[in-house]
Amino acid sequence: MLRIAFDRRRLVALIVTLWLAGCAGLPEGVLVPLDYDVPGASRVPILVATTRAPSDNPGILYTGERGPEIDLNEIVVSIPPDENREIGEVQWPRKLPPDPAKDFATLSVKKLPDAKAAEAWYLEHRTPNRRLLVFVHGFNNRYESAVYRFAQIAHDSRMEATPMLFTWPSRGSLFAYGYDKESTNYSRTALESLLKGAADRPEVGEITVLAHSMGTWLTVEALRQMAIRNGGVPSKIENVILAAPDLDVDVFRQQLADMGPKRPKFTVFVSDDDRALQVSRRISGNVDRLGAIDISDPQYQVLLEREGISVFDLTALRGGDRLNHSKFAQSPEVVRLLGERLIAGQTVTDQDIGLGEQLGAAALGVSNTVGSAAGLAVSVPIAIVDPATRDSLDDQADRLGRHLENAVTGMVPVGSATRTRCDRNEETCSPPR
C-alpha cells in the first residue's frame, strides 16, 4: 500500500510538472501574415497537410478538432537573423504583431486547392537531390506550434530537402492525451495516402520521415498499414527518424513484424530522463516507451540488433525544455547532424568513423581528436548503437590499451546491428550477417 501511494504521488508530481511546463501561454493569432520582413531574416516555405478542422480565425487557421478531409496550405515563416537567436530555439513573440528582427513571424499563407496544386508547389521548391522531408509532430501541439517548430528544424539543420508538415488534430492540452491518441488513429490513412502519393510521383526522389512523440505512433501505423495493403513500404521511403517515440516497445516490435522486411531504415532518439514519456508509461500500463529505453539492457540490445535499428541516446545532453522531450530539435549538435546526415539520407557512418564519434566531437569542439588517444578518452554526451562506431572504437581501444576502454564514458557503442532488411528489388531476403 505504501508503494502504491508513493507511486501515485510521483505520478501526480510528474503531471504537475507537465502542466507547469505547458503553462507558458503561447500567443494566439501568430499566423496572420506580416507584409514585411527584416534584413538577415530567413524565409522558410513549408507545405502543410492537415486533418484538422478549419478555424474562422485567420490567425489560427485550424483548430484541434478533426476535419472531414485533408487540407493543404503553403506557409512561409520568417526566422530572425542568426545573430539574434540560438540554434534550437523557437522565438515566440510576446505580443502581436511580432518583430521579425527577434521573433518568428508568418509572412504568407496560401491555401492549395488540391493535390495538383501541391505537386506544382513541390516542383517550385524541390532541391537538386529531389529529397522530401515529412515531419509529423507530437502530442499537445497546436497547428501554429507544429508549423513554427518544423520551420526551426528545417532552418537550423540546414537540410537539403523540401519541407512538408503533416499536422493531425491535437487539442494542444495536457489533459487531452486520450483524444490526441485517437486522433492519430483517425489520421493514419490520410498520412498513408500522402506518403504513397509522394512516393508514386517521379519528380520526388528519396523520402525521409521525421516524427516526434505521439506522432511516431501515427507514422509507424501508417507505414504498417501501407505495408500490409501493398506488400511492403515503397522503396523511396528510405529513412524514418523517431524522436522521443511514445511507442509501447512490445507494440513496436509487432509493428515491425507486420511491416515485413521491405521497410525503411529506422533511427531512434531516446532519453531515459524524458519526463513526458515517464508519464506516458505510467498511464499506459507501465510498459516501457521506446523513447525512454535503457540501451544497455540486453533485451533491447537484442531487439535493436535484430531489426537493424540505429539508436542515439541523448540522456546525457543537458538543456532544452524542462521535460527533456524535445532534445532532438533543441540541441544544436543534434539538429545540425540531423541535416548533415540523417535527413540528408546518408548512412549513419562514413567509412570507418561512426556518427557517434562525430556527434561527440562536435559537442565538445574536438573534431581533430577523433581517432586519437585524446578523442577516445574524452567524455561525450551521446551514446549510439551503431556497428561502425563500435568496431572503430574497439580497434582504437585495442591499439591504445585495454585500460582506456573505461575512459569512454560518454559515448557508449552497444552491439552490432544485424540487418534483416532486404533488397527492395528481391522477393526474398538474405540471411543476417
Secondary structure, DSSP 8 states (H G I E B T S, - for coil): -HHHHHHHHHHHHHHHHHHHHTTT---S-TTS--S---TT-EEEEEEEEEEEEE-S-TTT-EEEEEEEEEEEEEEEEEE--GGGS-TT-----SSSS--TTTS-EEEEEEEE-SHHHHHHHHHHH--TT--EEEEE--SS--HHHHHHHHHHHHHHHT--SEEEEEE------GGGHHHHHHHHHHHHHHHHHHHHHHHH-TT---EEEEEETTHHHHHHHHHHHHHHHHTS--TTEEEEEEES---BHHHHHHHHHHH-SS--EEEEEE-TT-HHHHHHHHHTTS--BGGG--TTSHHHHHHHHHHT-EEEE-TT---SSTTS--HHHH-HHHHHHIIIIITTT--S-BTTB-HHHHHHHHHHT-GGGTTSHHHHHS--S-EEE-HHHHHHHHHHHHHH-GGGGGG--S----S--------TT-SS-----
